[in-house]
Amino acid sequence: MEHPVDGAVRPSTEERRAKLVAQAAALQPMLRRQAAENEKARVVSSEVVEAMAEAGVFRLLTPERFGGHQTDLRTLTAVSETLGQGDGSTAWVGMIIAVTNWLASLFPDQAQEDVFGADPDARVTGVAAPTGMGEPVEGGWRVTGRWSYNSGAPYATWAAVGALLKDEAGAVADQALVLIPAAELSIEDTWHTAGMRATASDTLTAEGVFVPAHRVLSVPAAAEGAYPRTADDGALFSSAFGPMLTLCLAGPILGMGKAALDMVIDQAGSKPLSFTIHGRQADSVGVQTQVAEAALQLETARLHLYAAADEVDRSAAEGPLDYTARTRLRAQVGYAAQQVLAAINSLLNVHGASAFAEASPLQRIWRDANTAARHAGLVPAVGYEVYGKSLLGLGERVSLMV
């Protein structure tokens, strides 16, 4: 964390971003070295988590007044892409904690103080799906529920989880996110998957946990940009809710695509193309065209993702995004993720069957990217539907995450 001291000039946004990306890049050798073992253990090692904390990953989007870096969506995307070049699961955990810390910073100021005041290194994870239920009690809510796919669960100090809040008559009155200390939740070991195994995206459970009223955020209100925070912390905390929580998901996937491209190019200079006259894959026109197409697909994804991130960052300072713009951003992020998957598939075709050897990082990248891209926030059909409806003037809204 850098503060102006004795009249020193505060580093520019670009300088701060470059430093944070460089710190993330310095972790890549460790991430590659530990990726296979972390996958077997089904959790990112504590050594890697502490290294990410030291590199400032978890504080990327938290307020400066709590010791955070208070950067922007472009910086989060660049850092998570860089981490993704080392290991997809690690990048995902880092991204999830960083963006959920931002989410916690949208809650009322007292909730922010609860989370970050005593612990600037707080790590918030969460599940937006409203699979919990809140019953009104004096001073707040009594919450019970189960929340699956909570990435980074073993290292969380707090969780932001979705719940339907009932009124005194027992009818559902609101859909909300509620902040609960991790110590008051149980973790069920449910994350047994083909990819992203080290994210430890297990299930959280709560039985009658008390949540004070100030630790509640209305999701329908937040989706329209109405946040209950009152502290003047700058533009970051006016960023559009749905776009922030969906666009962030593609950074690690983009990094995995770049890692696959680099690996295939590196080995194409010495790996033979079996059953042909070519002693090197690199000499084959077929290989050359497939590698070029994959590189362009990754660049297409990058252009969409960073243009969308910049639009969110600009709108935070200049004024809210309208619904049509938000639907386009939702479609863009799903489209970008699909471009990365297509590129990775082509690259594995080029590399050949050896890509699926257990010792090859390519098979893990393939599994991890295909798993991550199926996150609900990246499903392309939903993004295309909401954008298509908007373009055609149809008023039906099928998702709050827009």
N, C-alpha and C positions, 0 to 999 in steps of 0.2 A: 504494500500500500504506500503510495507516494503522496505527500502533502507538501504544499509550498512552505518553505522554511526561510526566514530572514529575507523575504522579498524575492526568493527564487521563483522562476517562471514554472508554472505547472506544465508537465509534459502534455503535448497535444494528444487527442484521441488516437491518431495514427501511430504516434510513438508508443503510447501505452499498449495499443493492440499488438504492435510489432514485438514488444518485449514479452508479452504474455504468450504469443504464438511461439516465440523462440524458446521460452521456458517449457512449453508443451513439446516442442520438437526435441528438446534435450532428453525427454523421457522415452523417446521411441525405442532406443536399444533395450532398455529395461522391459518395456512392454512386449517387444518381440521375444525376448528371452524367457519371459514368464508366461506367455500366452497359453502354451500347451498345458502347463501344470495348473494354471488357474482354471482352464476349461475342465480338467479332470476333477479338480476340487469343487467345481461349480460355484466359485466365488473369486472375485478379484482379491489378491493378497493384501494384507494390511500394509505391507511395504509399498506397494503401488498406490494404495489409497493415500498414505501419508505423503508420498512423493507428489501426488496430484494436489494435495492440500498445500504443500510447500510452494508449488508452482502457481498457486493462486486460482486454480480451476474452480473450486467451490464458491469462491467469493466474487466471481466475475460479475454477477448481476445483483449483488446485495448493496444496500445503501452505504455510502462513504461514512456516514455518521456512526455506523456499526463496524467500521474497519473494512468495508467491502470495496471492490474496485469500481463498481457502478459504471460498467461499460455499456455495451449495446448488443443487439442481436447479431450484427455482423461479427463482432469479436467472439461471441459464443460459437457461432458457426465456424469461424476460422480455427479456433482452438480445438473444437471437437473434431473437425476434419483432420487436423494435424494429429491428434491422438488416435483417430481411426486408422491412420496409416501404420500405427504400431500395433493396435489391437482393438477390434470392434467392441468387445464387451467392456473394456476399460473406458473407451471413449463414451460409450452409452451411459455408464454409471456416472462419469464426470459430468456429462451434459445434463442428465436427469437431476442430479443434486443442485447444479448451478441454476437451472431454470425453475426448480421447485423452491429454491431459496428466493428467487424473484417473486414467485407466486405468494410465498409467505409475506413478502414485503408489501402486498396489496391489501392485507388485512388491516383492521383498525390498529392505530399506533400502539395501543397497549399490548396487542398480540405480538407485534414486531419486537417490542421490548421483552416480552416473555421469551421469545425464541432467540434473539440475537443480543439482547442487552447484557446478559451474564455470560454469553458464549458466542463471541464473534465467529468462531469456527463451527457454528451449528450446521448440521447437515439434514436438510429436509428432503424426504422422498414423498411419493404420493401416488394416489390412484383417483382419477377424476370420476370414474363410473360411480353412480349413486347406489352402491350396493350395501349401504348402511341405512339405518332408520333412527331418527332423533325424536325422542318424546320430550315435550316441554316440562321443565322443572324450575323451581325458583332459581333465578340467576343464570339460566342457560338451558342446556339440553342433556338428556341422558341418551347416549349413543351406543347402539349395538350393530355389528355388521361384520362382513368378511370382504376383504379387498384383494383381489388377485393381481398378479403382474406388477408387484411393487419392487421395481429395480433398485438395487443397492440397499435392500432392507437390512442386512447385517450391520451396516455402518451408519444408519440413520439415528439422529437424536430426536427428530420430530417427524410426524407424518401429516400430510394434508390429504384427507380422504373424503370421498363423496358420500352424501347422505340426503335422504328425503326427510324434511322436517315437518312434523305434524303439528296442527294447532290443538287447542284445548278440546275440540270436538273429535279429534282423531283423524281429521282429513289432512291430506298432504297440502302444506301451505307454501313450500319452497323447496327447490333443489339447491344444495349448498355444498361447499367444501368446509371441513372443520379441521382445526389444528389440534393434534393430540401428541403429547410426549411419547416417544417410542417406548419408554419404560412401562407405559400403561397399556401397551399392545402386545399380543403374542404373535409369533411368526410360525406359520406352518410350512414345512418343507415340501413345496408342491411344484417347483420349477425343474422339471425333468424333460428336456427338450433336445431337438436336433441341432439347434444353433443358439448363439448368445448365451451359452450355458453359464459363463462366469458372471453374468449380471445378477445372479441370485435373486431373480424376480419372483420371490415367494409371496405367499398370501398372508396378509395381516388380519388379525381378528380382534374384536373388542366386544365385551359383554357389559353393558350398563356403565360405560365410562362417562364421567361428567365432563362436559365441555362448556366453559363459561361463554356468555353471549358475545363477548368481544373476540372470540376465536372462531367466528363464523363469517363466511363470505358467500353471498348469494350468487350462484352461477348465472342465472338469467340476467341479473343486473350487470355482473362483470362482463358478460358476453357483449353488452352494449356500452362498455367502457365506464360503468359507474362503480368506482372502487371506494370503500369506506375509509381508506387512509386519509389523513389530513396533513401530515408532515410535508414540507416543501423540499422534496429531494431531487427535483429535476425531471427531465423529460422521460427518462427510462421507465418511470412508474406511471406513465400515461400510455405506454405501448399497448397495442390492441391485444386483447386477451386470447382469442382463438388463434390468430396468426402466430403469436409468440409460442404457444404451446404445441403447435403442429410444425412450424418451420424449423424449430430447433432439432427435430427428430432426424432430419436428413443429413446433418453435418457428419456424424459418424459413418453413415453409409457411403457418403461421397469419399471419405478418407479410405474406406475399405476398397473402393473401386480404384483409387489411385495406387494403393499398395499392390493390387493385382496387376495393374498395367506395368508398374515398375518391375515387378518380379518376372513377368512374362517377357518383357523386352530384354531384361538382363540375361535371361537364360536362352533366349532365341539366338544369341550370338555363338553359342557352343552346342546347343542341343540339336541332334540330327532330326530330320523329318523322315520318319521310317517309311519304307516301301517307296521311296522316291530317289531321284538322283542327287537331292540336296543334302550335303553334309551338315548344313546349318539351317534351322528354321528360317532365319533371317533372310536367306537367299530366295525363298519361295514368294512368288507374287501373291499367291493365295494368303499366305501369312501376312505379308505386308499390307494387303487391303483390309484384312480383318482387324489388324492392330490399329490401322488408321481409323477405321470406323469406330472401334471401341474408344479410342482417344477422343474422337469427336462427340460420341455419346456422353462421355464424362464431361466434356467441356459444355455441352448443351445443358446437362444437369447443373453444372456449376453456374452458368449464366443465369438460369432460372432462379436458382436458390439464392444467390447473392443479390440479384436484382430485387427479389422479394424481400430479403432481409433489409436492404437499404430503404425500400419503400416503407416498411414498418418503422424503421428508425427515424426516417424523415417525418412520418405522420405523427410520431410521438411528440415531436417538437412543434410541428406546424398545424396540426389539427387532425381530428379522428378520421379514420378510413370509413367510407360508406360501405353498406352491405355488399354491393356488387364487387367492389375492390377486394373485400375480404373473401368472397367466394372464389374469385380468381386466384388469390394467393393459396387457398386451400387446394384448388385444382393444380396449381403450379408445383406444390411440394410433392403431391402424389405422382405427377408426371416426371419430376426430376428423379424420384426414387426408382421409378420404372426404367428410366434411361440408364441408371447405374447398374441395375440388375441385368439389362440387356448387354451392357458392356462386359460385365463380369462373365456372363455366359459365353460370349464370343471369345474372350481371353482364355477360358478353360478349354474351349474347343481348339484353340491354337496350341496350347501347351500339351494337350493330349491326356491320356489316361493316367499318367504319372501325377497329374494334379490331384488325384483322389487318393494318393498314398497317405497314410496317417501322418507321415513325417512332413508332408508338404503343407505349408501355411495356406496354399490356395484353396484346399478343400474346406478349411475352417472359414476362410473369407467367404466362400460361396455359401456355406451354411448360415453363417452369421448375417450376411447381408440379406439373404432371402427370408430369414426369420424377422429381422428388424423391420424390413419393408412391409411386413404384414401388420405392423402396429395399426390400431384403429384410426389413428390420426393421419395415416399415410395411405389408406385404402383409396386407390385412384377412382374407383367407381363412385364413391361418395363425393369426392371433390369435383368430378365431372358433372355429377347430377346437380349439386348446388350451384355450380357456375352456369350450367346449361339452363336451369330454371331461371336464374337471374337474367341471363341474356335474353330469354324468351318472355320475360315479364311475368313469370308465374310466382305468386306470392308464398307458396308453401315453403316452410322452413323445416328441414329434416334433421338439422344438427345444431346444437348450441356451440360446438367447437368450430365456429366460423368467424 
